[in-house]
Amino acid sequence: MFIASLLVIIGFMFVHIFTDTIKYLHEKLTNRLMSLVSGGSIAYVFLHLVPELTHYQEVAEKELLATWLENIDYVTYISALLGIAVFYDINQLSEKSERENRRRENLTRPSKPIFVLEISAFAMYNVLIGYLLQELSGDNIGAYIVYFIVFSFHFIANNRILHLTHEDLYTRAGRWILAISVLVGWILYETTHASELTLAFLSSFLTGGVVLNILNDELPEEKKSSFPFFLIGMAFIAILLQIITP
């Protein structure tokens, strides 16, 4: 699946580079798109990523863990919680910096150090998505298609928030860093070998990050959301997953 995975990665890079064109869409159309995106992403998380946590836990139970880890129940679920905590903390720092800048300097965005922190975190996040592409999709071409659709949705929503938050800093540097980072993750997977246990922990951490970022960034405000489009996105991905699942 070398070619399939490479095409998905190239597609992700284009999504990162050109997401900011959404700002030219009519607000009503943008809100419908975000509702569609959020519905599809949530379906993927709860029908694919979250159920996989059970598999990751089984992998961890079979492996020889450090003594202090052996005494912890559901260790991969805790890895997922860590993913949630990391991205929640980064989001809080960004919002706090934006509030302080607005109050002290009349700026509408967080400070540059926060931009560096947030882009670095999402670059790491993208490396994981690129790295785990083949691991989470296997030899099923349909799974690659769903992975591309869902994470393209996810990137569109995340990038839109990053662009609105950091403005020209994201346009000049952020989007290029994120585009390259997903390629770096794919290259790392092709050139290195990680144990099944390491892959289980990385996948669990990614699942937590995806859950937090979907709930935080993708769900539109109630007054701006479109339930029909949310439902269409959810149903579309749910049906695709049913079709490709052996």
C-alpha positions in Angstrom: 0.0 0.0 0.0 3.0 2.3 -0.5 1.4 4.2 -3.4 -2.0 4.5 -1.7 -0.5 5.8 1.5 1.7 8.3 -0.4 -1.3 9.6 -2.3 -3.1 10.1 1.0 -0.2 12.0 2.4 0.1 14.3 -0.7 -3.6 14.9 -0.4 -3.2 15.9 3.3 -0.4 18.3 2.3 -2.7 20.0 -0.2 -5.5 20.3 2.4 -3.1 22.0 4.8 -1.8 24.4 2.3 -5.2 25.5 0.8 -7.6 25.3 3.8 -7.5 29.0 4.3 -9.5 29.5 1.0 -12.5 28.6 3.2 -12.5 32.2 4.4 -13.8 33.2 1.0 -16.9 31.1 1.3 -20.2 32.5 2.4 -20.7 32.2 6.2 -23.8 30.0 5.8 -21.9 27.6 3.5 -19.0 27.6 5.9 -21.2 26.7 8.8 -22.8 23.9 6.9 -19.4 22.6 5.9 -18.2 22.6 9.5 -21.3 20.8 10.6 -20.7 18.1 7.9 -17.1 17.9 9.0 -17.9 17.5 12.7 -20.5 14.8 12.0 -18.1 12.7 9.9 -15.3 13.1 12.4 -17.3 12.1 15.4 -18.6 9.0 13.6 -15.1 7.9 12.8 -13.9 8.4 16.3 -16.7 6.5 18.0 -17.0 3.7 15.4 -13.3 3.2 14.6 -10.8 4.9 16.9 -12.4 4.4 20.3 -13.2 0.6 19.7 -9.5 0.2 18.7 -8.6 1.2 22.3 -9.7 -2.3 23.3 -7.2 -3.8 20.9 -4.4 -1.5 22.1 -5.1 -2.6 25.7 -4.9 -6.2 24.7 -1.5 -5.6 23.1 -0.3 -3.8 26.3 -1.4 -6.7 28.5 0.6 -9.2 26.4 3.8 -7.2 26.5 6.4 -6.9 29.2 5.8 -3.5 30.7 7.8 -1.5 33.3 6.9 -2.5 36.8 5.1 0.7 37.6 3.0 0.4 34.4 2.0 -3.2 35.2 0.2 -2.0 38.3 -2.0 0.4 36.3 -5.3 -0.8 34.8 -6.3 0.3 31.3 -2.9 1.8 30.6 -3.6 2.6 27.0 -6.8 4.3 27.9 -4.7 6.5 30.2 -2.5 7.2 27.2 -5.7 8.5 25.4 -6.5 10.6 28.4 -3.0 12.1 28.3 -3.7 13.0 24.6 -6.8 14.8 25.7 -5.0 16.6 28.6 -2.0 17.8 26.4 -4.2 19.4 23.8 -6.6 20.8 26.3 -3.8 22.5 28.1 -2.4 24.0 24.9 -5.8 25.3 24.0 -6.2 26.9 27.4 -2.8 28.5 27.2 -3.7 29.9 23.7 -7.0 31.4 24.9 -5.4 32.9 28.0 -2.6 34.5 25.9 -5.2 35.9 23.5 -7.2 37.4 26.4 -4.1 39.0 27.8 -3.0 40.4 24.5 -6.5 41.8 23.9 -6.5 43.5 27.3 -2.9 44.8 27.3 -2.0 45.4 23.7 -5.3 45.4 21.9 -4.2 42.5 19.8 -6.6 39.8 18.6 -4.3 36.9 18.7 -2.0 35.0 21.2 1.7 35.8 21.6 4.3 34.4 19.2 5.7 31.9 21.8 2.2 30.5 22.1 1.9 30.3 18.3 5.2 28.3 18.3 4.0 26.0 21.1 0.6 25.4 19.4 2.1 24.8 15.9 4.7 22.5 17.4 2.1 20.5 19.2 0.0 20.2 16.0 3.1 19.3 14.0 3.7 16.4 16.4 0.0 15.5 16.1 0.4 15.5 12.3 3.5 13.4 12.5 1.4 10.8 14.4 -1.4 10.9 11.8 1.1 10.4 9.0 3.0 7.7 10.9 -0.1 5.7 11.8 -1.8 5.9 8.4 -0.8 2.5 7.3 -1.1 1.0 10.7 -4.7 2.1 11.1 -5.6 1.3 7.5 -3.9 -2.0 6.9 -4.3 -3.5 3.4 -7.8 -2.3 2.8 -7.9 0.4 0.1 -11.3 1.5 1.4 -9.8 2.2 4.8 -7.3 4.5 3.1 -10.1 6.4 1.4 -12.1 6.8 4.7 -8.9 7.8 6.5 -8.2 10.5 3.9 -11.8 11.8 4.0 -12.1 11.9 7.8 -8.7 13.4 8.5 -9.1 15.9 5.7 -12.3 17.0 7.4 -10.4 17.1 10.7 -7.5 19.1 9.2 -9.9 21.6 7.6 -11.6 22.3 11.0 -8.3 22.5 12.9 -6.6 24.7 10.3 -9.6 27.0 10.2 -9.3 27.6 13.9 -5.5 28.0 13.8 -5.9 30.5 11.0 -8.6 32.5 12.8 -6.5 32.4 16.0 -3.0 33.2 14.7 -3.9 35.1 11.4 -1.0 35.8 9.2 1.5 33.8 11.3 -0.4 30.7 10.4 -0.6 31.7 6.7 3.1 32.5 6.4 4.5 29.6 8.4 2.0 27.5 10.2 0.3 25.8 7.3 3.6 24.9 5.7 5.0 23.4 8.9 1.8 21.3 9.3 1.9 20.2 5.7 5.5 19.0 5.9 5.0 17.3 9.3 2.4 14.9 8.0 5.0 13.9 5.3 7.7 13.5 8.0 5.4 11.1 9.9 4.9 8.9 6.8 8.7 8.9 6.0 9.4 7.9 9.6 7.0 4.9 9.3 8.6 3.8 6.0 12.2 4.1 7.4 11.9 2.9 11.0 10.4 0.0 12.9 8.3 0.4 16.1 7.2 -2.3 18.3 3.5 -3.2 18.5 3.4 -1.9 22.1 4.8 1.5 20.9 2.2 1.7 18.1 -0.5 0.9 20.7 0.5 3.8 22.9 1.0 6.2 20.0 -2.4 5.3 18.6 -4.1 5.7 22.0 -2.5 9.1 22.5 -3.6 10.1 19.0 -7.2 9.0 19.7 -7.3 11.2 22.8 -6.0 14.2 20.9 -8.5 13.6 18.1 -11.4 13.4 20.5 -10.4 16.6 22.3 -9.8 18.6 19.0 -13.1 17.4 17.5 -15.1 18.5 20.5 -13.1 21.7 20.9 -12.7 22.9 17.3 -15.1 21.1 15.0 -18.5 21.4 16.7 -20.0 24.8 15.5 -21.7 27.1 17.9 -25.3 26.0 18.3 -26.7 29.1 16.5 -24.4 28.5 13.6 -24.6 24.8 13.3 -26.7 22.8 10.8 -28.1 19.6 12.2 -29.1 18.1 8.8 -25.5 18.5 7.6 -24.1 17.2 10.9 -26.3 14.1 10.5 -25.3 13.7 6.8 -21.6 13.8 7.7 -22.2 11.3 10.5 -24.3 8.9 8.4 -21.9 9.1 5.4 -18.8 8.1 7.5 -20.8 5.5 9.5 -22.0 3.8 6.2 -18.5 3.9 4.7 -17.1 2.2 7.8 -19.7 -0.5 7.6 -18.9 -1.1 3.9 -15.1 -1.4 4.4 -15.2 -3.4 7.6 -14.6 -7.1 6.9 
